[in-house]
Every structure is written in structure tokens, then in C-alpha cells.
Amino acid sequence: MLFVGAINPRKDVRFLVERLNVLRDELPSARLFLVGPVLNDEYGEDLDRRIAELGLEERVVRVGFVEDPTEYYALADALVFASRLEGFGNVLLEAMAHELPLLVRRLPGVTDSFVEHGRTGLLFEGEADYDAQLLRLAREPELRAALGRAARAEVVARFSLETVADRYVALYHGRPDA
């Protein structure tokens, strides 16, 4: 599993660690890679303590900031994202562009813009829902592949440079369908 983003309370990375602990017996080979800078030192230290308390040091890999996370997208089976508040969620589009299936907390106004549950990703609304969706992804490689393909097709169709440029041109020319 992969998380890409800032390590801070808003992103709720601790949720991902806690759920990995709950599912450790059902997912014995699962690893969680945390790619991104710590923006809140106290939260980062608390997260490290909790990882140690749970005995997950070998299963949670703190990568830190990387300029280009492409290699992590390529290695991961899914992007997991538990953020409680987002402006847009660029990392979701990046993962989609890499054909990575998404497991994302439902965020009205963000996820409903480009993550269609069961087609381009899986959405969750709490611990039990997250657990069920993660187990589904882990046990169904064909689902992961289908979600990844559909996600990439969606991001290419809606967010490619050409498509976005065409929308801006239409907007500047006053077309209401832009």
C-alpha cells in the first residue's frame, strides 16, 4: 500500500497505520509506504511512537520527501488515502495516471469529482468500510487491474494537458460548456 502526501493530522496517516495493525493477520505480507514530508513534527513523532507500540516498524516504511514518487507508484498495489480535508487531491490524479487503484476516504466535492466507486477507485466512510474495501483489493487482483485501467482512462480523458487547455480556451471564449 502507498500513501503519498504530507504527514500531518489533516491527512490522517495514523488511521492507515491503525487499520494495518487491525488487519495484520489477514494481510500478513502487507506493507505501507509513507512518501512525503513531515509538516507537523509533533504528529510525526506521535506517529513513529505508535508504529513502534504496535510493532509495525517492519511493515510501515517512512520514506520521507522524494522529488518524483514514480517508482513508489510502480511498486504499490494500491494508493490508500484517508485525508479528512482536501482542496483538490492532486495525488489521486497522479496515482490514477499510473494505473494505481485507489482506496480513498469519501470527501464530497473532491472524490465525487473524479473517483467513481467501483469503477475508478473504492471509497470508504469509516473503519469497517475501509477494512472491507482493503481486503477486497488485496484478494481480487483482477479488481485492482480493472480499477487501475479505468482510473488511467479517466485521468487521460479529463485531465490531459490537451483537454485542460481546450477547456481554458473555451472558458476564455465564453462557452458555457467549458
N, C-alpha and C positions, 0 to 999 in steps of 0.2 A: 504494500500500500504506500501511497505517496501523498504527502501534504506539501504544497508549495505556497509560501506566504510568510508574512511577518509573524513572529512568535509574540503574541500579546493576548490579553484577555478577550478582546473582541473576536478573535479568530477561534477561540475555544479549543485549542490544541489539547488541553487537558482532557476534554471529552473523548478525543480519539485514543488517548493513552488509556483512560479508564475502560473504554469499550474493548480495547485489545486485551486488557487484563481479564475481563469477564469472558471473552471468547478464546482465551489462550489454549484451553483443552480441545476445543472444536477446530481451532486453526493452529495446529502445533508448529507449522513452518512459517506462519505469517510474520512479516517484518513491517515496521512503519518507519519510513524515511521522512524526516522533517527537514525540508530545504527552505531556508530563509533566515533572515537576521532576527536576533532578539531585540525587540524595540522597548521592552519593559523588563529591566533587569530583575526586579523582584519576582515577576511572573516566571521568567526563565529559570531562576534559582528554585522557585517552588516546583516547577515542572520537573527539573532534574532530581529534586528530592523525592518527588512522587514516583518517578520512574524507578529510582533506587529502592524505595519502600516496597514497590510491587515486584521487584526482582526482574524488571524488564530491560535491564541495561544491554542485553544481547539482542533484544528484539526491537528496540526503539533506537534508531540511528539519527543523532543530531548532526546534520551535515553543515548547517550554517548557511551564510550567503554564498551563492555562486552566480557568476555573471550570466551563464547560459545553462539552464537546467535540462537541456535536451536529453542528455544521457540518462537522467533520472526518469524522465517521461518514457524513454525507450525501455528501461528495466522494469518499470512498475506494471502491475496487473490492473490497478485502478487508482484514480485520484479520489481521496476522501477529503471532504471539506465541511467543517462544522461551524463555520463563521455565523455569528448571530446578527451581523450587520455588514452590508457591503454597499458600495456605491454602484459598482457595475460587475465586478468579478472577472477581470481580465484573465486570471489564471485558469478559469474554467474554459475560456475560449482557447487558450494555449493548449490545455490538455486535450480538448476536442480536436484541435488541429493535428495532434499527434496520435489520433485514434485511440485515446485512452478513455475507457468507460469512467463515468462519474458517479460518485455517491455523495450527494450534496444535501445539506440541511435546506428545507424549503424556505426560501426568502422571497415573499411576494414583492413584485417589482423588479426582481433580479433574476431568479431562477426561472420564473414563468416567462421570461423574455426569450430564452433560448434553450432551456433544458426541459424536454418533454419526457415525463416519467414513463419509463418502459420503452422509449424509442431512442432518445439521445443520452439518456442517463437515468439514474434512480434517485428519487428524492426521499428524504426521511423527515419525520417530525417528532422524534424522541428516541429514547434509548432502545426500547423494544423494536421499534421500526428500523432503526439503524442496524441493530444486530441481525434482524431477519434479512434485510437487504444485503448486508455484507456477506452473510452466509450464502445467500443466493448467488452473488457474484463469485464467491470462492468455489462454489460447487458446480457452476454452469459456465464452462469456458466458451461454449457457443453463444451464450448470452453476452458475455464480455466482448466477444468479437463483433457481434451484431450491433451492440451499443456503440462500440468504438467506430465502426464503419459509418453508422448513421450520424454520429456526432461530427465526424470529419466532413461528411457531405453537407451537413447543416452549416457548419462554420465556413466552408468554402462558398456555399451558395449565398449566405447572408452577410459575411464579414470579409470577403476577399477585398484586396485593395481596389480592384476594378469596380466591384459592386458598391462599395462605400463611396468611391469617387463619383460614380454615376448618381448616387443619392444626393450628394452635396451639390452637384451641378443642377439637378432637378430642383432642389431646395432653393438655390440662388435664382433660378428662373421662375420661381413661384408656383411650381406644380404641386398641387395638394397631395398627390400620391407618393411623394418622396419619403 
